[in-house]
């Protein structure tokens, strides 16, 4: 399998077992789930899919020397995302906004995924909990493969991160004490500043709060009217959207139009029901062989 990746350039996966897993219908479903959720309706350039991101995490873990089991965990870490990604978190609230994590056993236990894992020598329950894989998953504000890939991938799509920025950040990554660290404080500051820009202007912006809350309202209305069922949320974005569009429900139609043709004046006086999760970085930096938080390193030359 060869492709040109927007973050890593020319990429090849040759492992037959991994290709078998990627070809599973349950995994291929991620092609139809946009990472930006309903925000992609307003901003079509936000065209990153969960499929693309999952392959990227796998490749990043491979380049960092992760063992096969952790690379497989990276490939599967988003397998349970519902249609429109985090939109469901604005229906079923939690502090971490990670409802999809609760669905992971359901998706990993599907026969196609379980069979592909068995052929690799694994069982689904080994991948229920991403937190046991230290290169894949770390709490904020540390680096991990998932966080790095979605940051660089979303950043490039939104024009915040330039390809040269991504190359420079990737060139200054290393692994120390089973964690991803950076090898240059200046590049680490650059990465943190770009990450802050993505958080401020996109992920946790007032615009995203409006779009996600309004879209959640449309989903709530559709569920109440029997237009959508819970099972529909385990399908793909376009299938859910087609049902919403076909319903002829004035409230839903008005909401979708407000998202598709988003105008900044919609934010005037708007009070979101749920605030999007805020993110930040304070990566560890290798300084004379020791890991130090970037925030503890003097910024002066």
Beta strands, then each sheet from edge to edge (+ up, - down):
strand 1: 2-5
strand 2: 9-12
strand 3: 173-176
strand 4: 179-182
strand 5: 284-287
strand 6: 290-293
sheet 1: 1+ 2-
sheet 2: 3+ 4-
sheet 3: 5+ 6-
end
